[in-house]
């Protein structure tokens, strides 16, 4: 198959409308416009070039006023420079001079419906002055030249999702014949307030080809072959993941494809012998392709985005969405004082596994605990992750007896059952025995050597210890005795005081456990500032974790401060703001920051270290200011 990312030259013939801008005499800028076509298929677009020749070093971007029925999007800007030259021909000098240069701004005009649209005389503003132009009519036709040789489809893995659940879209391009040129326009890949878009991880073991869509975007497609009713088709497909940002209906608008399919070959005309000898057709037996231009569109799709149910939300729900299994193990179940006990929690399944928070491990009386260790074995599967996530926490008992680990729950939203599911494991009962005291057993005779010769055997009876010296040794100062007395007094005061402090802290801890929300609310700011310091210390500037961790800190703050769930925290803040019907500067800052972070995360936009530092500072200031109001 001949696969090219651009049209044949004849499809690039620009319909230059000429210098149809009337240049005001008050300023020296020269403005000209060109439009590549005045008849557009519905779903296609036209390219408008605004060319400005000016003596200024910098030319500001022209402003296009609203054009009813047409969507105008700025694409790019480029510079063209000129120079002076002299051409000598037959001994005579012919001088042609072009000095300075011009700036060319590119815009894309996309029609919203079929019909005729008039570009009037005052829709263009250059350098704060209106440029009067000749009116131009653009005709939009809804003519689709369908053919069984080429068609396109878009498929979604889910028709109904909840907020926070991702959607996997697959675009398929079916071809029965070769293609020489194409224009692929996908409206839903442009910026949208209903969702964010990202690309799935590519399999490095497979080969991909580049497909250009929407004029200047590039996607990586995979080629395969299928049989449809016994007819072989080449299939080029690529995928995108969209993340819903709002509750409602996501409209996947029809894609538009215009291409030239090869229908046959013909002998190319030869006008000159040397032209045909040095042309590629000479070696191709004088053949050139015969093409037919076709246009087609895909069927539209609608995806319903629901809010997570607010009724019967488990207290242990932390934002897990998907289908999961939950297992807990405690080993060993019979230990001695000082021996470690490992509590292992495993979450297995498909869903948003990377964003699942650490489960709430129980606090045990008379037991030392350590920070949990988190490991994961995950594979990206379409819009979800599947695999396992492991949490291991170590406990060390400090007193003998029976140790009971209470029930450990895990809650998630099941996307198939469309309801919350809670899995509980436990309780677990362990036996802790008195630890062994290292020492010598009673009734053992130990030979004591003094110098080079053995003296005599000393028998150790019960717990008596006999110290033997062959010399008196140095006499201790009386100050040593005073120091020992002070040390004993210190110990007698220190330990009761320490026990009193520990008892007070324990009492406070038990009180806090009865009202976890108040504790989280009280320490929300302190926790967020601490996480930001850790974020700075870990130096995520060159790491993909930078924006993920920053969004996690912001979301966790509002979860703790307002008692919200992780999956809907920022959306709930927006809802509370909307119920007040008052303009809130803090909410606007939250909205701007979260949209900026999500855009960079999923579109994979490059950002400098200075921009990242500035963004992190903005998040810190926002959290501090929000804490004063909340």
C-alpha positions as CSV (number, residue, x, y, z in Angstrom):
1,X,0.0,0.0,0.0
2,X,1.3,3.5,-0.8
3,X,0.9,5.4,2.4
4,X,1.8,9.1,2.4
5,X,1.2,11.8,4.9
6,X,0.4,14.6,2.3
7,X,-1.6,15.2,-0.8
8,X,-0.2,15.0,-4.3
9,X,0.9,18.4,-5.6
10,X,-2.3,19.0,-7.4
11,X,-4.2,18.9,-4.2
12,X,-2.0,21.6,-2.8
13,X,-2.8,24.1,-5.5
14,X,-3.7,27.2,-3.5
15,X,-6.6,29.3,-4.7
16,X,-4.9,32.7,-4.1
17,X,-7.5,35.3,-3.8
18,X,-4.8,38.0,-4.2
19,X,-4.2,41.1,-2.3
20,X,-7.8,41.8,-1.5
21,X,-7.0,43.8,1.6
22,X,-7.2,47.5,1.0
23,X,-4.1,48.9,2.7
24,X,-4.7,52.2,4.6
25,X,-2.4,54.9,3.7
26,X,-1.8,55.9,7.3
27,X,0.5,53.0,7.9
28,X,3.2,51.2,5.8
29,X,2.1,47.6,6.6
30,X,1.1,45.6,3.5
31,X,-1.5,42.9,4.1
32,X,-2.6,40.2,1.8
33,X,-4.8,37.2,2.2
34,X,-5.1,33.8,0.6
35,X,-7.6,30.9,1.0
36,X,-6.9,27.4,-0.3
37,X,-10.5,26.7,-1.2
38,X,-13.9,28.4,-1.1
39,X,-15.9,25.2,-1.2
40,X,-15.6,22.9,1.8
41,X,-17.0,19.5,2.7
42,X,-18.8,19.5,6.0
43,X,-16.2,18.2,8.4
44,X,-13.3,19.5,6.4
45,X,-11.6,22.8,6.8
46,X,-10.0,25.6,4.8
47,X,-6.6,27.2,5.5
48,X,-6.4,31.0,5.6
49,X,-3.1,32.7,5.4
50,X,-2.7,36.3,6.5
51,X,0.5,37.8,5.1
52,X,1.9,41.0,6.5
53,X,4.9,42.9,5.1
54,X,6.1,45.4,7.6
55,X,9.3,47.4,8.5
56,X,8.8,46.6,12.1
57,X,10.8,44.0,13.9
58,X,7.8,42.4,15.5
59,X,4.3,42.0,14.0
60,X,1.4,41.3,16.4
61,X,-0.9,38.5,15.6
62,X,-4.0,39.7,13.6
63,X,-7.4,39.5,15.2
64,X,-10.2,37.8,13.3
65,X,-13.6,38.9,14.5
66,X,-16.4,36.3,15.0
67,X,-17.4,34.7,11.7
68,X,-21.0,33.3,12.0
69,X,-21.1,29.6,11.1
70,X,-17.3,29.2,11.0
71,X,-14.9,28.1,13.8
72,X,-11.6,30.0,13.5
73,X,-8.5,28.5,15.1
74,X,-5.0,30.0,15.0
75,X,-2.4,27.4,13.9
76,X,1.1,28.9,13.5
77,X,3.3,31.8,12.3
78,X,6.4,31.8,10.1
79,X,8.8,34.3,8.6
80,X,9.8,34.9,5.0
81,X,12.8,37.1,4.2
82,X,13.9,38.7,1.0
83,X,17.2,40.0,-0.3
84,X,18.6,42.0,-3.3
85,X,20.2,40.3,-6.3
86,X,21.5,41.2,-9.8
87,X,21.1,38.8,-12.7
88,X,23.4,39.1,-15.8
89,X,21.9,37.8,-19.0
90,X,23.6,38.1,-22.5
91,X,26.0,40.7,-21.1
92,X,23.2,42.9,-19.8
93,X,22.6,43.4,-16.1
94,X,19.0,43.0,-14.9
95,X,18.6,43.9,-11.3
96,X,15.7,42.6,-9.2
97,X,15.5,43.8,-5.6
98,X,13.3,42.4,-2.7
99,X,14.2,43.8,0.7
100,X,12.9,43.1,4.1
101,X,10.4,40.3,4.6
102,X,6.9,39.3,5.7
103,X,5.2,37.4,8.4
104,X,2.6,34.8,7.6
105,X,-0.1,33.8,10.1
106,X,-2.0,30.6,9.4
107,X,-5.6,30.0,10.5
108,X,-8.0,27.1,10.1
109,X,-11.7,27.8,9.2
110,X,-14.0,24.9,10.1
111,X,-17.7,25.1,9.2
112,X,-20.3,24.1,11.8
113,X,-23.1,23.4,9.3
114,X,-23.7,23.3,5.6
115,X,-24.6,26.5,3.8
116,X,-23.0,29.7,2.5
117,X,-20.9,31.9,4.7
118,X,-19.8,35.5,3.9
119,X,-16.5,36.9,4.9
120,X,-17.4,40.6,5.1
121,X,-15.3,43.7,4.7
122,X,-14.3,44.4,8.3
123,X,-13.6,41.1,10.0
124,X,-9.8,41.4,10.1
125,X,-7.8,43.7,12.5
126,X,-4.0,44.1,12.0
127,X,-2.0,46.3,14.4
128,X,-5.2,47.6,16.0
129,X,-6.5,48.8,12.7
130,X,-9.3,47.3,10.7
131,X,-8.4,46.0,7.2
132,X,-11.1,46.5,4.6
133,X,-11.3,43.4,2.4
134,X,-13.4,42.3,-0.6
135,X,-16.2,40.0,0.5
136,X,-15.6,36.3,0.0
137,X,-18.3,33.6,0.1
138,X,-17.4,30.1,1.4
139,X,-19.8,27.4,0.4
140,X,-20.1,24.3,2.7
141,X,-21.6,21.2,1.1
142,X,-22.7,18.0,2.9
143,X,-21.7,15.8,0.0
144,X,-20.2,12.5,1.1
145,X,-18.8,10.4,-1.8
146,X,-19.2,7.1,-0.1
147,X,-17.4,4.0,-1.3
148,X,-16.8,0.5,0.0
149,X,-13.1,1.0,-0.8
150,X,-12.5,3.3,2.2
151,X,-14.4,4.0,5.4
152,X,-13.7,4.9,9.0
153,X,-15.0,4.0,12.4
154,X,-14.6,5.0,16.0
155,X,-15.4,2.7,18.9
156,X,-15.6,3.2,22.7
157,X,-15.1,0.5,25.2
158,X,-17.8,1.9,27.5
159,X,-21.1,3.7,26.8
160,X,-21.7,4.7,30.4
161,X,-19.0,5.7,33.0
162,X,-18.7,7.5,36.3
163,X,-16.6,10.6,36.9
164,X,-13.0,9.5,37.2
165,X,-13.5,6.4,35.1
166,X,-11.5,6.6,31.8
167,X,-12.8,5.8,28.3
168,X,-10.8,4.0,25.6
169,X,-11.5,5.2,22.0
170,X,-10.2,3.3,19.0
171,X,-10.1,4.8,15.5
172,X,-10.1,2.4,12.6
173,X,-9.4,3.3,9.0
174,X,-10.4,0.5,6.5
175,X,-8.8,0.5,3.0
176,X,-9.3,-1.9,0.2
177,X,-7.2,0.1,-2.3
178,X,-4.0,2.2,-2.2
179,X,-4.2,5.8,-1.2
180,X,-2.1,8.7,-2.5
181,X,-3.2,11.6,-0.4
182,X,-5.6,12.2,2.5
183,X,-7.0,14.8,4.9
184,X,-8.1,13.4,8.3
185,X,-10.1,15.8,10.5
186,X,-11.1,14.6,14.0
187,X,-13.0,17.3,15.9
188,X,-13.1,15.5,19.3
189,X,-9.3,15.5,19.4
190,X,-9.3,19.3,19.8
191,X,-9.5,21.0,23.2
192,X,-12.7,20.2,25.1
193,X,-14.0,21.2,28.5
194,X,-15.8,17.9,29.1
195,X,-12.7,15.7,29.1
196,X,-9.0,15.5,28.9
197,X,-7.2,13.3,26.4
198,X,-4.0,11.2,26.6
199,X,-2.3,8.5,24.6
200,X,-2.0,4.9,25.8
201,X,1.4,3.4,26.3
202,X,2.8,2.0,23.1
203,X,4.2,-1.6,22.9
204,X,7.9,-1.2,22.0
205,X,7.9,-4.6,20.4
206,X,5.5,-3.6,17.7
207,X,5.9,-1.4,14.7
208,X,3.9,1.8,14.2
209,X,3.4,4.3,11.4
210,X,2.8,8.1,11.6
211,X,-0.6,9.4,10.7
212,X,-1.2,13.1,10.4
213,X,-4.6,14.4,11.7
214,X,-6.2,17.8,12.1
215,X,-3.6,19.4,9.8
216,X,-0.6,19.4,12.2
217,X,-1.1,16.7,14.8
218,X,0.7,13.3,14.6
219,X,-0.6,10.0,16.0
220,X,1.0,6.6,16.0
221,X,-1.1,4.0,14.2
222,X,-0.8,0.2,13.9
223,X,-1.4,-1.6,10.6
224,X,-3.2,-5.0,10.4
225,X,-5.5,-6.9,8.0
226,X,-9.1,-8.2,8.4
227,X,-11.6,-9.9,6.2
228,X,-15.1,-8.4,5.9
229,X,-17.6,-10.7,4.1
230,X,-14.7,-12.4,2.5
231,X,-13.1,-9.2,1.2
232,X,-9.6,-8.4,2.6
233,X,-9.1,-4.9,4.1
234,X,-6.0,-3.2,5.4
235,X,-6.8,-1.5,8.8
236,X,-4.8,1.4,10.3
237,X,-5.9,2.1,13.8
238,X,-4.8,4.2,16.7
239,X,-6.3,4.8,20.2
240,X,-6.9,7.6,22.6
241,X,-7.9,7.7,26.3
242,X,-10.3,10.4,27.5
243,X,-10.7,11.3,31.1
244,X,-14.1,12.9,31.9
245,X,-14.0,16.2,33.8
246,X,-17.7,16.9,34.2
247,X,-20.9,15.0,34.6
248,X,-23.1,14.9,31.5
249,X,-23.0,13.6,28.0
250,X,-19.7,13.5,26.1
251,X,-20.4,13.8,22.3
252,X,-17.9,12.1,20.1
253,X,-18.4,14.1,16.9
254,X,-18.1,12.4,13.5
255,X,-14.6,12.2,12.0
256,X,-14.1,13.4,8.4
257,X,-11.8,11.7,5.9
258,X,-11.1,12.9,2.4
259,X,-8.6,10.9,0.3
260,X,-7.5,10.0,-3.2
261,X,-7.8,6.2,-3.8
262,X,-5.9,4.6,-6.7
263,X,-8.4,3.2,-9.2
264,X,-6.0,2.3,-12.0
265,X,-3.0,3.3,-14.2
266,X,-2.5,5.0,-17.5
267,X,0.3,5.8,-19.8
268,X,1.7,9.2,-19.1
269,X,1.9,11.7,-21.9
270,X,5.4,12.5,-23.2
271,X,6.1,15.9,-24.7
272,X,9.8,15.9,-24.8
273,X,12.3,13.0,-25.1
274,X,14.7,14.4,-22.4
275,X,11.9,15.0,-20.0
276,X,10.7,11.4,-20.3
277,X,14.2,10.0,-20.1
278,X,15.0,11.8,-16.9
279,X,11.6,11.3,-15.3
280,X,10.6,8.5,-13.0
281,X,8.0,7.4,-15.5
282,X,10.7,6.3,-17.9
283,X,11.7,3.6,-15.5
284,X,8.1,2.9,-14.6
285,X,7.2,2.1,-18.2
286,X,5.5,5.4,-18.6
287,X,2.6,4.8,-16.2
288,X,0.9,7.2,-13.9
289,X,-1.8,6.5,-11.4
290,X,-5.5,7.3,-11.9
291,X,-7.1,8.5,-8.6
292,X,-10.6,9.2,-7.4
293,X,-11.3,11.6,-4.6
294,X,-13.7,10.3,-1.9
295,X,-15.0,11.8,1.3
296,X,-16.5,9.9,4.2
297,X,-17.5,10.5,7.9
298,X,-17.8,8.2,10.9
299,X,-21.0,7.8,13.0
300,X,-21.3,10.0,16.1
301,X,-21.1,8.5,19.6
302,X,-22.5,9.7,22.9
303,X,-21.1,8.6,26.3
304,X,-22.9,9.2,29.5
305,X,-20.8,10.4,32.5
306,X,-22.5,9.9,35.8
307,X,-21.5,11.2,39.2
308,X,-20.4,8.7,41.8
309,X,-23.4,7.8,44.0
310,X,-23.6,10.0,47.1
311,X,-25.9,7.6,49.0
312,X,-24.4,4.7,51.0
313,X,-20.8,5.8,50.4
314,X,-18.6,3.6,52.7
315,X,-16.4,5.5,55.1
316,X,-13.5,3.4,53.9
317,X,-13.9,4.4,50.2
318,X,-10.8,6.2,49.0
319,X,-11.5,6.5,45.3
320,X,-10.9,3.0,44.0
321,X,-12.9,2.4,40.8
322,X,-13.0,-0.8,38.9
323,X,-13.2,-4.5,39.8
324,X,-11.0,-5.7,42.6
325,X,-10.2,-8.6,44.9
326,X,-8.8,-7.9,48.4
327,X,-6.7,-10.2,50.6
328,X,-5.0,-9.8,54.0
329,X,-2.4,-12.1,55.6
330,X,-0.7,-11.9,59.0
331,X,2.5,-14.0,59.6
332,X,3.5,-15.5,61.9
333,X,0.6,-16.1,64.3
334,X,2.8,-17.3,67.2
335,X,5.8,-15.0,68.2
336,X,7.9,-13.9,71.1
337,X,8.3,-10.4,72.5
338,X,10.5,-8.5,70.1
339,X,9.9,-10.7,67.1
340,X,8.4,-9.0,63.9
341,X,4.9,-9.6,62.6
342,X,4.2,-8.8,58.9
343,X,0.7,-7.6,57.9
344,X,0.4,-7.9,54.1
345,X,-2.5,-6.5,52.1
346,X,-2.9,-7.3,48.4
347,X,-5.4,-5.6,46.0
348,X,-5.8,-7.4,42.7
349,X,-8.0,-6.5,39.7
350,X,-8.6,-4.0,36.9
351,X,-9.2,-0.3,37.4
352,X,-7.4,2.8,38.6
353,X,-4.8,0.8,40.5
354,X,-2.0,3.4,40.4
355,X,-4.1,6.0,42.2
356,X,-5.4,3.8,45.0
357,X,-4.3,5.2,48.3
358,X,-2.7,3.2,51.1
359,X,-5.2,1.3,53.2
360,X,-5.8,2.3,56.8
361,X,-3.6,0.0,58.9
362,X,-4.8,-0.6,62.5
363,X,-3.0,1.0,65.4
364,X,-2.2,-1.6,68.1
365,X,-1.6,-1.0,71.8
366,X,1.8,-2.0,73.1
367,X,3.2,-2.7,69.6
368,X,5.8,-0.7,67.6
369,X,5.0,-0.2,63.9
370,X,6.9,0.9,60.9
371,X,6.0,2.7,57.7
372,X,4.3,0.4,55.1
373,X,6.2,-0.8,52.1
374,X,4.3,-0.5,48.7
375,X,5.0,-2.5,45.6
376,X,3.1,-3.0,42.4
377,X,3.0,-5.2,39.4
378,X,0.8,-3.4,36.8
379,X,0.1,-3.6,33.1
380,X,-1.8,-0.9,31.2
381,X,-4.9,-2.5,29.6
382,X,-6.8,-0.1,27.4
383,X,-8.1,2.7,29.7
384,X,-7.5,0.8,32.9
385,X,-4.6,-0.9,34.7
386,X,-4.6,-4.5,35.7
387,X,-2.4,-6.4,38.1
388,X,-1.6,-6.3,41.8
389,X,-0.7,-3.8,44.4
390,X,0.9,-4.9,47.6
391,X,1.1,-3.2,51.0
392,X,3.3,-4.6,53.8
393,X,3.6,-3.2,57.3
394,X,5.7,-4.6,60.1
395,X,4.7,-4.7,63.8
396,X,6.9,-5.6,66.8
397,X,5.1,-6.5,70.1
398,X,6.7,-5.3,73.3
399,X,4.7,-7.2,75.8
400,X,3.4,-10.8,76.0
401,X,-0.2,-11.9,75.8
402,X,-2.9,-12.2,73.1
403,X,-2.6,-9.7,70.3
404,X,-5.8,-9.1,68.2
405,X,-5.7,-7.3,64.8
406,X,-9.2,-5.9,64.1
407,X,-11.2,-6.2,60.8
408,X,-9.5,-4.5,57.8
409,X,-12.0,-3.3,55.2
410,X,-11.5,-2.2,51.6
411,X,-14.2,-0.3,49.6
412,X,-14.4,0.4,45.9
413,X,-16.9,1.4,43.3
414,X,-17.7,-1.6,41.0
415,X,-18.1,-0.3,37.4
416,X,-20.1,-3.4,36.4
417,X,-22.5,-3.5,39.3
418,X,-22.7,0.3,39.4
419,X,-22.5,0.2,43.2
420,X,-20.1,0.4,46.1
421,X,-18.6,-2.8,47.3
422,X,-16.8,-3.4,50.7
423,X,-14.6,-6.4,51.3
424,X,-13.5,-7.1,54.9
425,X,-10.9,-9.4,56.2
426,X,-10.2,-10.4,59.8
427,X,-10.0,-10.2,62.7
428,X,-6.7,-12.0,63.4
429,X,-5.6,-13.3,66.8
430,X,-1.9,-13.8,67.6
431,X,-0.1,-15.2,70.6
432,X,2.9,-13.3,72.0
433,X,5.1,-15.2,74.5
434,X,7.7,-13.9,76.9
435,X,11.1,-13.6,75.2
436,X,14.1,-15.5,76.4
437,X,16.7,-13.7,78.6
438,X,20.2,-14.3,77.5
439,X,22.6,-15.4,80.3
440,X,24.3,-18.4,81.9
441,X,22.2,-21.2,83.4
442,X,22.5,-21.7,87.1
443,X,24.8,-24.4,88.6
444,X,27.5,-24.1,86.0
445,X,31.2,-24.0,87.0
446,X,33.3,-21.5,85.1
447,X,37.1,-21.4,85.3
448,X,38.5,-17.9,85.9
449,X,42.0,-17.2,84.7
450,X,44.1,-14.6,86.6
451,X,47.1,-13.7,84.6
452,X,48.9,-16.7,83.0
453,X,48.0,-19.3,85.5
454,X,44.6,-20.7,86.4
455,X,43.7,-19.8,89.9
456,X,40.7,-21.8,91.1
457,X,37.2,-22.6,89.9
458,X,34.4,-20.4,91.1
459,X,31.0,-21.9,91.3
460,X,28.1,-19.6,90.4
461,X,25.1,-20.4,92.5
462,X,21.7,-19.0,91.6
463,X,22.2,-15.4,90.6
464,X,25.2,-14.6,92.7
465,X,28.2,-13.1,90.9
466,X,31.7,-13.2,92.4
467,X,34.1,-10.6,91.2
468,X,37.8,-11.5,91.7
469,X,40.8,-9.0,91.5
470,X,44.4,-9.9,92.0
471,X,45.2,-6.2,92.6
472,X,43.5,-3.4,94.5
473,X,43.5,-1.1,91.4
474,X,42.9,2.7,91.4
475,X,40.8,4.3,94.2
476,X,37.6,6.0,92.8
477,X,37.0,9.7,93.6
478,X,34.0,10.6,95.8
479,X,32.5,12.7,93.0
480,X,31.8,9.5,91.1
481,X,29.4,8.4,93.9
482,X,27.6,11.8,93.8
483,X,27.2,11.4,90.0
484,X,25.7,8.0,90.4
485,X,23.3,9.3,93.0
486,X,22.2,12.1,90.7
487,X,21.7,9.6,87.9
488,X,19.5,7.5,90.1
489,X,17.4,10.5,91.1
490,X,17.1,11.5,87.4
491,X,15.9,8.0,86.5
492,X,13.3,8.0,89.3
493,X,11.9,11.3,88.1
494,X,12.3,10.8,84.3
495,X,10.5,7.4,83.9
496,X,7.3,8.4,85.8
497,X,7.3,11.7,83.9
498,X,7.7,9.8,80.6
499,X,5.0,7.4,81.5
500,X,2.7,10.3,82.3
501,X,3.4,11.9,78.9
502,X,2.8,8.7,77.0
503,X,-0.4,8.1,78.9
504,X,-1.6,11.6,78.0
505,X,-0.7,11.1,74.3
506,X,-2.4,7.7,74.2
507,X,-5.5,9.2,75.7
508,X,-5.5,11.9,73.1
509,X,-4.9,9.4,70.3
510,X,-7.9,7.3,71.5
511,X,-10.0,10.4,71.5
512,X,-8.9,11.4,68.0
513,X,-9.7,7.9,66.7
514,X,-13.3,8.5,67.6
515,X,-13.5,11.6,65.4
516,X,-11.0,11.1,62.5
517,X,-12.5,13.8,60.5
518,X,-11.7,16.5,63.1
519,X,-8.1,15.3,63.3
520,X,-7.7,15.3,59.5
521,X,-9.3,18.7,59.3
522,X,-7.1,20.1,62.0
523,X,-3.9,18.9,60.5
524,X,-4.9,19.3,56.8
525,X,-2.7,22.4,56.2
526,X,0.3,21.0,58.1
527,X,0.0,17.7,56.1
528,X,-0.2,19.5,52.8
529,X,2.8,21.8,53.6
530,X,4.8,18.7,54.7
531,X,4.0,17.0,51.4
532,X,5.0,20.0,49.4
533,X,8.4,20.1,51.3
534,X,8.9,16.4,50.5
535,X,7.9,17.2,46.9
536,X,10.7,19.8,46.8
537,X,13.2,17.6,48.5
538,X,12.6,14.7,46.1
539,X,13.3,17.1,43.2
540,X,10.7,15.8,40.8
541,X,11.6,18.5,38.2
542,X,12.8,16.1,35.6
543,X,10.3,13.3,36.6
544,X,6.8,12.5,35.3
545,X,5.8,12.3,38.9
546,X,5.9,16.1,39.3
547,X,2.4,16.8,38.2
548,X,0.9,13.6,39.5
549,X,2.2,14.3,43.0
550,X,1.2,18.0,42.8
551,X,-2.3,17.1,41.9
552,X,-2.4,14.4,44.6
553,X,-1.3,17.0,47.3
554,X,-4.0,19.4,46.2
555,X,-6.7,16.7,46.2
556,X,-5.7,15.3,49.5
557,X,-5.8,18.7,51.2
558,X,-9.5,19.2,50.3
559,X,-10.2,15.6,51.2
560,X,-8.8,16.2,54.7
561,X,-10.2,19.7,55.1
562,X,-13.7,19.1,53.9
563,X,-14.1,15.4,54.6
564,X,-14.5,14.6,50.9
565,X,-13.6,11.4,48.9
566,X,-10.5,11.4,46.8
567,X,-12.2,10.6,43.5
568,X,-14.7,13.5,43.6
569,X,-12.9,16.0,45.9
570,X,-12.3,18.8,43.4
571,X,-15.7,18.2,41.7
572,X,-17.4,18.5,45.1
573,X,-15.6,21.7,45.8
574,X,-16.9,23.0,42.5
575,X,-20.5,21.9,43.4
576,X,-20.4,23.6,46.8
577,X,-19.1,26.8,45.1
578,X,-21.9,26.6,42.6
579,X,-24.6,26.2,45.3
580,X,-23.4,29.5,46.9
581,X,-23.8,31.4,43.6
582,X,-21.0,33.7,44.7
583,X,-17.9,34.5,42.7
584,X,-15.0,33.0,44.6
585,X,-11.5,33.9,43.6
586,X,-10.0,30.9,45.4
587,X,-12.2,28.5,43.4
588,X,-11.2,30.1,40.2
589,X,-7.6,29.6,41.1
590,X,-8.3,25.9,41.9
591,X,-10.0,25.5,38.6
592,X,-7.2,27.2,36.7
593,X,-4.5,25.2,38.4
594,X,-6.2,21.8,38.1
595,X,-7.0,22.4,34.4
596,X,-3.4,23.4,33.7
597,X,-2.0,20.4,35.5
598,X,-4.4,18.0,33.8
599,X,-3.7,19.5,30.4
600,X,0.1,19.1,30.8
601,X,-0.2,15.6,32.3
602,X,-2.4,14.1,29.6
603,X,-1.3,16.1,26.6
604,X,2.3,15.7,27.6
605,X,3.1,19.3,27.1
606,X,6.8,20.3,27.7
607,X,7.4,22.8,30.6
608,X,10.5,24.4,32.0
609,X,11.8,24.1,35.5
610,X,10.9,27.7,36.2
611,X,7.3,27.1,35.2
612,X,7.2,24.0,37.5
613,X,8.6,26.0,40.4
614,X,6.1,28.8,39.8
615,X,3.2,26.2,39.6
616,X,4.2,24.6,42.9
617,X,4.5,28.0,44.6
618,X,1.0,28.8,43.3
619,X,-0.4,25.5,44.8
620,X,1.2,26.3,48.2
621,X,-0.2,29.8,48.3
622,X,-3.6,28.6,47.2
623,X,-3.7,25.9,50.0
624,X,-2.7,28.5,52.6
625,X,-5.3,31.0,51.4
626,X,-8.0,28.4,51.2
627,X,-7.2,27.2,54.8
628,X,-7.8,30.7,56.1
629,X,-11.3,30.8,54.6
630,X,-12.3,27.2,55.3
